Amino acid sequence: FLTAPYVRVPLVLDLFACQRLVPALGVPAVQGLVDAVLFEPGEFSPFSTKTLPEHVPMVNRQYLSTPAGLLLNELVKSPSTVLAPVDTLLRLALELDVGRFSGGEEGAGSTILYVVR
């Protein structure tokens, strides 16, 4: 998942959007990993339109560059691949709520606060 730069954001969000893995988002190291994936700027490109590559695999990475980062590019070009997993993450994180603060850095409270943020 982490080695495919252009599809990294939707793949990682989709990975954690399952009931079994949502509690892992309460762990600070996992939060750092997800933050790094979501907010990685990637290579900068001042142009929003590009010509198609002549050869695959590409000789250089100019076709993977974006004018405003990978997350914003996904939200503009293909919003459902980001918003659907985020919606699922929110619903699954709220299901972890036990009605009282569970304390600790890696508890349900930490998971809910991270996903809501």
The 8 nearest C-alpha neighbors of each residue, nearest first, counted from 0:
[[1, 2, 7, 3, 10, 11, 6, 4],
 [0, 2, 3, 7, 4, 11, 36, 10],
 [1, 3, 0, 4, 7, 6, 5, 36],
 [4, 2, 7, 1, 6, 5, 0, 10],
 [5, 3, 7, 6, 2, 1, 63, 8],
 [4, 6, 7, 3, 63, 69, 8, 64],
 [7, 5, 8, 4, 3, 9, 10, 0],
 [6, 8, 4, 10, 3, 5, 9, 1],
 [9, 7, 11, 10, 6, 37, 36, 12],
 [10, 8, 12, 11, 81, 80, 7, 13],
 [9, 11, 13, 7, 8, 12, 14, 6],
 [10, 12, 14, 13, 8, 9, 7, 15],
 [13, 11, 9, 14, 15, 10, 84, 16],
 [12, 14, 16, 10, 11, 84, 15, 9],
 [15, 13, 11, 12, 16, 10, 17, 20],
 [14, 16, 20, 12, 17, 13, 21, 11],
 [17, 15, 88, 13, 84, 14, 87, 12],
 [18, 16, 19, 15, 20, 21, 14, 88],
 [19, 17, 21, 20, 91, 16, 22, 15],
 [18, 20, 17, 21, 22, 15, 23, 16],
 [21, 19, 15, 23, 22, 18, 17, 16],
 [20, 22, 23, 18, 24, 15, 19, 17],
 [23, 21, 24, 20, 25, 110, 107, 19],
 [24, 22, 25, 21, 20, 26, 29, 110],
 [23, 25, 22, 110, 26, 21, 30, 29],
 [24, 26, 110, 105, 109, 23, 22, 106],
 [25, 27, 105, 24, 29, 28, 23, 30],
 [28, 26, 30, 29, 31, 25, 105, 24],
 [29, 27, 31, 30, 26, 32, 24, 25],
 [30, 28, 32, 31, 26, 27, 24, 33],
 [29, 31, 27, 33, 28, 32, 24, 34],
 [32, 30, 34, 28, 29, 33, 35, 27],
 [31, 33, 29, 35, 30, 34, 36, 28],
 [32, 34, 36, 30, 35, 31, 37, 29],
 [35, 33, 31, 37, 36, 32, 38, 30],
 [36, 34, 32, 33, 38, 39, 37, 31],
 [35, 37, 33, 34, 39, 38, 8, 32],
 [38, 36, 34, 35, 70, 39, 8, 33],
 [37, 39, 35, 36, 34, 40, 70, 68],
 [40, 38, 35, 36, 41, 37, 68, 69],
 [39, 41, 68, 38, 69, 42, 67, 43],
 [42, 40, 39, 68, 69, 43, 64, 65],
 [41, 43, 64, 65, 40, 44, 63, 68],
 [44, 42, 64, 65, 66, 41, 45, 67],
 [43, 45, 66, 65, 64, 46, 42, 47],
 [46, 44, 66, 43, 47, 65, 67, 64],
 [47, 45, 44, 48, 66, 49, 65, 43],
 [46, 48, 66, 45, 49, 65, 44, 64],
 [49, 47, 46, 50, 45, 65, 44, 51],
 [50, 48, 51, 47, 62, 46, 52, 61],
 [49, 51, 52, 48, 62, 53, 47, 61],
 [50, 52, 53, 49, 62, 54, 48, 55],
 [53, 51, 54, 50, 57, 55, 62, 49],
 [52, 54, 51, 55, 57, 50, 56, 58],
 [55, 53, 57, 52, 56, 58, 51, 59],
 [56, 54, 57, 53, 52, 58, 51, 59],
 [55, 57, 54, 58, 59, 52, 53, 60],
 [58, 56, 55, 59, 54, 52, 60, 53],
 [57, 59, 56, 60, 54, 55, 52, 61],
 [60, 58, 57, 61, 62, 56, 63, 52],
 [59, 61, 62, 63, 57, 64, 58, 42],
 [62, 60, 64, 63, 59, 44, 42, 43],
 [61, 63, 60, 64, 49, 52, 59, 57],
 [64, 62, 61, 60, 5, 65, 42, 4],
 [63, 65, 42, 44, 43, 61, 62, 41],
 [64, 66, 44, 43, 67, 68, 42, 63],
 [65, 67, 44, 45, 43, 68, 47, 46],
 [68, 66, 65, 71, 72, 69, 40, 43],
 [69, 67, 40, 65, 71, 41, 70, 72],
 [68, 70, 72, 71, 40, 73, 41, 39],
 [71, 69, 73, 72, 68, 37, 74, 38],
 [70, 72, 74, 73, 69, 68, 75, 67],
 [71, 73, 69, 75, 70, 74, 76, 68],
 [74, 72, 70, 77, 76, 71, 75, 78],
 [75, 73, 78, 71, 72, 77, 76, 70],
 [76, 74, 72, 73, 77, 78, 71, 70],
 [75, 77, 73, 74, 72, 78, 71, 79],
 [76, 78, 73, 74, 79, 75, 80, 81],
 [79, 77, 74, 81, 80, 82, 73, 75],
 [78, 80, 82, 81, 83, 77, 74, 84],
 [81, 79, 78, 9, 77, 82, 83, 84],
 [82, 80, 79, 78, 9, 83, 84, 85],
 [81, 83, 85, 79, 84, 78, 80, 86],
 [82, 84, 86, 85, 79, 81, 80, 87],
 [85, 83, 87, 86, 13, 16, 82, 12],
 [86, 84, 88, 82, 87, 83, 89, 81],
 [87, 85, 83, 89, 84, 88, 82, 90],
 [86, 88, 84, 90, 85, 89, 16, 91],
 [87, 89, 85, 16, 91, 86, 90, 92],
 [90, 88, 86, 92, 87, 91, 93, 85],
 [89, 91, 87, 93, 88, 92, 86, 94],
 [90, 92, 94, 88, 93, 89, 87, 18],
 [93, 91, 89, 111, 94, 95, 90, 88],
 [92, 94, 95, 90, 91, 96, 89, 111],
 [93, 95, 91, 92, 96, 90, 97, 89],
 [96, 94, 93, 92, 107, 97, 91, 111],
 [97, 95, 94, 93, 98, 107, 108, 92],
 [98, 96, 99, 95, 100, 101, 94, 107],
 [99, 97, 96, 100, 101, 95, 108, 94],
 [98, 100, 97, 101, 96, 108, 102, 107],
 [101, 99, 102, 108, 98, 97, 107, 96],
 [100, 102, 106, 99, 108, 107, 103, 97],
 [103, 101, 100, 106, 104, 108, 109, 105],
 [102, 104, 106, 105, 101, 109, 108, 107],
 [103, 105, 106, 109, 102, 26, 25, 27],
 [104, 106, 25, 26, 103, 109, 107, 110],
 [105, 107, 108, 109, 103, 104, 25, 101],
 [106, 108, 110, 109, 95, 111, 96, 101],
 [109, 107, 111, 106, 110, 112, 101, 100],
 [108, 110, 25, 112, 106, 107, 111, 105],
 [111, 109, 25, 107, 113, 24, 108, 112],
 [110, 112, 108, 92, 114, 113, 109, 115],
 [111, 113, 109, 115, 110, 114, 116, 108],
 [112, 114, 116, 110, 111, 115, 109, 25],
 [115, 113, 111, 116, 112, 110, 89, 88],
 [116, 114, 112, 113, 111, 89, 92, 110],
 [115, 113, 114, 112, 111, 110, 89, 109]]
